[in-house]
Amino acid sequence: QVALAAVRYVHVTDPAAELTRFRAGELDVTSSTPPGELARLQQEWPGQLQVTPQLGVHYYGLALDQPPFADSVALRRALALAVDRERLVAQVLRDGEQPAYGWVPPGVAHYAPQAFDWADWPRERQLAEARRLYAEAGYSAGSPLLLELRYGRNPVQERVALAVTAMWRDVLGVHTELRAEDFRVLRQAIDAREVPLFRGSWLGDYNDAYSFLQVLQGGFGINLPRYASADYDAALAAANAAPAEQRPELLAAAERQLLDDVPLIPLYFVTAKHLVAPRVQ
């Protein structure tokens, strides 16, 4: 009982070209919108821009089997604290994304997302703790941390990399070299354990917290940071064996363990953005 006789899917790789075709009436629905254009599109197409949560997270991965992040929770925590996620989404992305203080996005069925224990602290307290932990890890203005950040060759990733590394520099004094690469090259370098710090993202395969938490299970094939925690793995195993009513809290315990260990730095949760013509009901 579908009202449409057919759907014609047009594959357009460039969001700007897709927008042009929508303006011309050639498309009834867009798959995305040009990055950073959310406010303008809301004014230009009132009622036609639809922004909804999407089960996905963007993050910076930390190789836990390599220096400087192996065996240094203090350093990993300092870098996570130094990122101003509110400013990142409001001033850099400007695209309706949500700041990520945890790993599992909001909106996942039957689950209350967890957050870093410092997520609700005043910003000044976060910065003071970041500087204290940075010093505890053995770094200072005279002996700063030197990093290389690798990320995909993409304008949005470039803006995020510039913003986050500027925050690390201003708050802690970290010196970061930026290196943009094609996705395949970057992934090969991560798998070869040549990259201590890298940009990554994950979209849930299905609407369940386990789709995110399994990614960081010890020995799992796409556990890019090589995170290994007996407590974390035990919580996941217990969740799988538990009755349905107990499962959410066991998964939440696993996420809290992950956030305590900081194997990666969540940056923001993504949203789905579509322009939809009024004639589409």
BELTA-V386687 format. One record per backbone hydrogen bond with DSSP energy under -1.0 kcal/mol. NH is the residue of the N-H (numbers start at 1). CO is the residue of the C=O. If there is no record, write none. Layout:
# BELTA-V386687
[[NH;CO] [NH;CO]]
This chain:
# BELTA-V386687
[[18;14] [19;15] [20;16] [21;17] [22;18] [23;19] [24;20] [25;22] [26;21] [30;275] [37;34] [41;37] [42;38] [43;39] [44;40] [45;41] [48;45] [50;274] [52;272] [54;270] [56;54] [57;202] [58;268] [59;200] [60;265] [61;198] [62;263] [63;196] [64;225] [66;63] [70;66] [72;69] [76;72] [77;73] [78;74] [79;75] [80;76] [81;77] [82;78] [85;83] [88;84] [89;85] [90;86] [91;87] [92;88] [93;88] [94;89] [98;269] [100;267] [111;108] [116;101] [119;116] [121;118] [126;122] [127;123] [128;124] [129;125] [130;126] [131;127] [132;128] [133;129] [134;130] [135;131] [136;132] [137;133] [138;135] [139;134] [140;143] [147;175] [149;177] [150;197] [151;179] [153;181] [154;152] [158;154] [159;155] [160;156] [161;157] [162;158] [163;159] [164;160] [165;161] [166;162] [167;163] [168;164] [169;165] [170;166] [171;167] [172;168] [173;168] [174;168] [175;145] [177;147] [179;149] [181;151] [186;182] [187;183] [188;184] [189;185] [190;186] [191;187] [192;188] [193;190] [194;189] [198;61] [199;150] [200;59] [202;57] [204;55] [208;206] [211;208] [212;209] [213;209] [214;210] [216;213] [217;214] [220;217] [223;220] [224;222] [226;223] [233;229] [234;230] [235;231] [236;232] [237;233] [238;234] [239;235] [240;236] [241;237] [242;238] [246;243] [247;243] [250;246] [251;247] [252;248] [253;249] [254;250] [255;251] [256;252] [257;253] [258;254] [259;255] [260;256] [261;257] [262;258] [265;60] [267;58] [268;58] [269;98] [270;56] [272;52] [274;50] [276;48] [277;28] [280;277]]
